[in-house]
């Protein structure tokens, strides 16, 4: 597994877990937020690649864009009350 994929899973999962600590209520929401954080981070990474923004990179990983999209997806998921 390439290091940037591992970092994507770790950071996305950490964002989901932190969001659950802040806004979550039960174990079901933990799993939802954990997966949403990872998926949102992946979408943000893809958006950073497509847009060609090179604001803050760690290797090929667009940290800033992926983090923003991950947090937006977490807030969106919480707003939708899933």
N, C-alpha and C positions, 0 to 999 in steps of 0.2 A: 504494500500500500504506500503510495507516495506521501511524503510528509504533509503536503498541503491538504490532502484529503483528511488525514488524521486531525490536523489543526481545525479544519472545518467542522468535523464532528464534535471535537472537544469544545470549541468556542460556542457553536450553536447550542449544544447541550447545556453548557454552563449558563448561557443566557436564558434558556428555558427554565433551568433549575432556579436561578436567581429570581426570575419573574414569578415562579411559583411560591418562593419564600415570601415575596412581597404581596402578591395578590391571590394566591391559590388557597383552596380550601380542603381538597381531598386528594387521594392518590390517583384518581382518574384524571384530574386536571394536571397533575404532575406529568403523566405520560403524554397528554395532549400538548402541554407547553414545551416539554422536552423535544418532541418531534417537530412541533411548529418552529422552534428555535433553529433546529438543524435545517429544516426545509427552507425557512426564510433566509438563513445564512447562505445556503446554496443558490437560491434565487438572486440574492444580492451579489454573489460572486459572478453569476452569469451576467447580470446587468452591468457590473463593472467591466467585464470583458467586452460586452457588446458596445457599451458607450465609450470605451477606451480611456476611462478616467484613471489616472495613475497618482492619486492623492497620497495614499498611505499603503504601501505594498510590503508584504513579507514574502519574498520569492514571487510566485505567480498569484498569490492570494491578496485580493482586494479587501483589506480589513475594514476600512471606513464604510465603503458602500455596503458590504455584506452585513456589518453590524447594524447599520441604520435600517436596512430592509428587514433584518431579523427582529429588531425591536418593534418596528411598525407592524409586522405580522403577528407578533405576540399581543400587542395592544388591540389589533383588529380581532384576533381570536377571542380575547377577553370581552370585547365590546359585543361580539356576536353571541356571547354567553354559551359557547360550545362546551 
